[in-house]
């Protein structure tokens, strides 16, 4: 169930009629929650790929957790950039080992 369905379901369970007036108020809240969810998904995918998980595996895992993963929220990983990031991480790890 996505954010919109969750909010509508909660309102109905509370007996709140989805009149046009309530719908306008609910839409503002729903859009804010959808935007926040999109930001969270993007950050989680970025973190997961930085930790070595593939982009596709990260997207699948986050989707399996029940978050909505949209294409615009999660851009495709450029393999060249990913390779450079891995190289930088390796060099940073070497520097940390050298420092003791």
C-alpha positions in Angstrom: 0.0 0.0 0.0 1.4 3.4 -1.0 1.2 6.6 1.0 -1.9 7.8 -0.8 -3.7 4.6 -0.1 -2.6 4.5 3.5 -3.9 8.0 4.2 -7.2 7.3 2.4 -7.6 4.0 4.3 -6.8 5.7 7.7 -9.4 8.5 7.0 -12.0 6.0 6.1 -11.3 3.8 9.2 -11.7 6.9 11.3 -15.0 7.7 9.6 -13.8 10.9 8.0 -15.8 11.5 4.8 -13.6 12.1 1.7 -15.5 15.2 0.7 -13.8 17.6 -1.8 -12.8 19.9 1.2 -11.2 17.1 3.2 -9.7 15.7 0.0 -7.9 19.1 -0.7 -6.4 19.0 2.8 -5.5 15.4 2.6 -3.8 15.9 -0.8 -1.5 18.5 0.6 -0.4 16.1 3.4 -0.2 13.2 1.0 2.1 15.1 -1.5 4.4 16.1 1.4 4.6 12.5 2.6 5.2 11.2 -1.0 8.0 13.8 -1.4 9.6 12.8 1.9 9.3 9.1 1.0 11.0 9.8 -2.3 13.9 11.6 -0.6 14.3 8.7 1.9 14.3 6.2 -0.9 17.0 8.1 -2.8 19.2 8.4 0.3 18.8 4.7 1.1 19.7 3.6 -2.4 22.7 5.9 -2.4 23.9 4.6 0.9 23.3 1.0 -0.1 25.3 1.4 -3.3 28.1 3.2 -1.5 28.2 0.1 0.8 28.7 -2.2 -2.2 25.1 -3.3 -3.0 24.2 -3.1 -6.7 21.7 -0.4 -7.7 19.1 -3.0 -8.7 19.5 -5.0 -5.5 19.1 -1.9 -3.4 16.0 -0.9 -5.3 14.5 -4.4 -4.9 15.3 -4.5 -1.1 13.8 -1.0 -0.5 10.7 -2.0 -2.5 10.4 -5.2 -0.5 10.3 -3.1 2.6 7.2 -1.4 1.4 8.6 1.9 0.2 7.6 3.2 -3.2 10.6 3.4 -5.5 10.0 5.6 -8.5 12.4 5.9 -11.5 12.8 9.6 -11.0 13.6 9.2 -7.3 16.4 6.7 -8.0 18.6 7.6 -11.0 20.5 4.8 -12.8 24.0 4.3 -11.6 26.8 5.2 -14.0 29.2 2.3 -13.9 32.2 4.6 -14.6 31.3 6.8 -11.6 30.7 3.7 -9.4 34.2 2.4 -10.4 35.8 5.7 -9.4 33.9 5.8 -6.1 35.2 2.2 -5.3 38.7 3.3 -6.1 38.5 6.3 -3.9 37.0 4.2 -1.1 39.9 1.8 -1.5 42.5 4.6 -1.3 40.7 6.1 1.8 40.9 2.7 3.5 44.6 2.4 2.6 45.2 5.9 4.1 43.3 4.9 7.3 45.5 1.8 7.6 48.7 3.8 7.1 47.7 6.2 9.8 47.2 3.4 12.2 
